[in-house]
């Protein structure tokens, strides 16, 4: 049997996400090519998703009430509870190293990205499940990247203890928070073939429109790719401009 046929939705979405991660990480391996201003700017843009994510989860909870079991809704309620308050922690941690979010100027690709995720969070329940699984998986990669970005900025600015809260913020998410969110949502998609149309209710798992779940996951990954490519390109341009005027 060909390998592709044996893959379930989780494996297919993970493969798509991994391509996105690998491409973005490759451009951020050497942070020395980026100016401090560009790295601080990247953190401010990442904060926008951290801030908006609580609302996305709240919308997803409302939509998944329509499933014929309440298991997905309960998991999203748990995720929402764990994420509530995190943006305030992030904001404070950034302020401690003199990154003031009040100075941020709107970046159109971030605005469009957030609009798309908001739209996906308000679609049908299966689309919401797929898109939330994809974004929770991506959150692991994002915290890995921004932990390194944070450490680089802290080192350059000699922030020392003042920067510890920022590194801790990312460590907290990487210590199991995001992995748990991903895994617990993945339970509902594991074992479902990407060729299926409908997966009937089984135990706690609700009836899932498999094609809609897959579409939601793909759309989420695609909009993340566009956003990250735009952010990296902007950070590179910002760094070149800084070098030219230095």
Beta strands, then each sheet from edge to edge (+ up, - down):
strand 1: 198-199
strand 2: 208-209
sheet 1: 1+ 2-
end
